[in-house]
């Protein structure tokens, strides 16, 4: 998990927007790890706060949308290798969902 510097949120937001490909690369790697290890929630960034811990997270139901967004953005900026990686992770995610459903159906019989 990244620990973001104690900067105004607008500065952090600007960095994230200007470095979309880098952010998506990080997200793809984190999602791939989560899928492999059956983790349903990923902590991405820790924001500094007033004696409290603020953490940006993504949950398993959001994985597919994030990967689709990553593919679109990477193709737009001609980062085709990263788009292919996101596509591979997306396919792994979908395959795992299908296998889970099939196993549930099998156990109901």
C-alpha positions in Angstrom: 0.0 0.0 0.0 1.2 3.5 -0.9 1.4 6.0 1.9 0.7 9.4 0.3 2.5 12.5 1.5 0.8 15.1 3.7 -0.3 17.3 0.8 -3.6 18.9 0.0 -6.0 16.4 -1.7 -6.0 18.5 -4.9 -2.3 17.9 -5.3 -2.7 14.2 -4.8 -5.7 14.1 -7.2 -3.7 16.0 -9.8 -0.8 13.5 -9.5 -3.2 10.5 -9.9 -4.9 12.1 -13.0 -1.6 13.0 -14.6 -0.2 9.5 -14.0 -3.1 7.4 -15.0 -1.1 4.7 -16.6 1.2 4.3 -13.6 -1.9 4.2 -11.3 -3.6 1.5 -13.5 -0.4 -0.5 -13.6 -0.5 -0.5 -9.8 -4.2 -1.4 -9.7 -3.7 -4.2 -12.2 -0.9 -5.7 -10.1 -3.0 -5.4 -6.8 -6.1 -6.9 -8.4 -4.1 -9.8 -9.8 -2.7 -10.5 -6.4 -6.1 -10.3 -4.8 -7.6 -12.7 -7.3 -4.8 -15.2 -6.8 -5.1 -15.1 -3.0 -8.9 -14.8 -2.7 -8.7 -11.3 -1.2 -12.0 -9.4 -1.5 -10.8 -5.9 -0.5 -7.6 -4.2 -1.5 -6.1 -1.3 0.4 -4.5 1.0 -2.1 -3.5 4.3 -0.5 -3.1 5.6 2.9 -4.0 9.3 3.3 -2.5 11.3 6.1 -5.1 12.6 8.5 -5.6 14.2 11.9 -4.7 11.3 14.2 -6.8 9.0 12.1 -6.1 6.5 9.3 -7.8 7.2 6.0 -7.4 4.4 3.4 -8.6 4.2 -0.1 -9.9 0.6 -0.9 -11.5 -1.2 -3.7 -13.7 -4.2 -3.2 -14.0 -7.4 -5.3 -17.2 -6.3 -7.1 -15.3 -3.3 -8.5 -12.4 -5.3 -10.0 -14.1 -5.9 -13.4 -14.9 -2.2 -14.0 -11.5 -1.1 -13.0 -9.8 -3.6 -15.3 -12.1 -2.6 -18.2 -11.3 1.1 -17.5 -7.6 0.2 -17.5 -7.8 -1.5 -20.8 -9.6 1.5 -22.4 -7.1 4.0 -21.0 -4.0 1.9 -21.9 -5.3 1.5 -25.5 -6.0 5.2 -25.7 -2.4 6.1 -24.8 -1.0 3.2 -26.8 0.2 1.2 -23.8 -0.8 -2.1 -25.5 1.3 -4.4 -23.3 -0.3 -3.1 -20.2 -3.8 -3.3 -21.8 -3.0 -7.0 -22.7 -2.0 -7.6 -19.0 -5.2 -6.0 -17.8 -7.2 -8.2 -20.3 -5.4 -11.3 -19.0 -6.2 -10.4 -15.4 -9.8 -9.7 -16.3 -10.1 -13.1 -18.0 -8.7 -14.8 -14.9 -11.2 -12.9 -12.8 -14.1 -14.0 -15.0 -12.9 -17.6 -15.1 -12.7 -17.6 -11.4 -16.3 -16.2 -11.1 -17.6 -18.9 -13.5 -15.8 -21.7 -11.6 -17.2 -20.4 -8.3 -20.8 -20.4 -9.7 -20.3 -23.9 -11.1 -19.0 -25.2 -7.8 -22.0 -23.7 -6.0 -24.4 -25.4 -8.5 -22.6 -28.7 -8.1 -22.9 -28.5 -4.3 -26.6 -27.8 -4.5 -27.3 -31.0 -6.4 
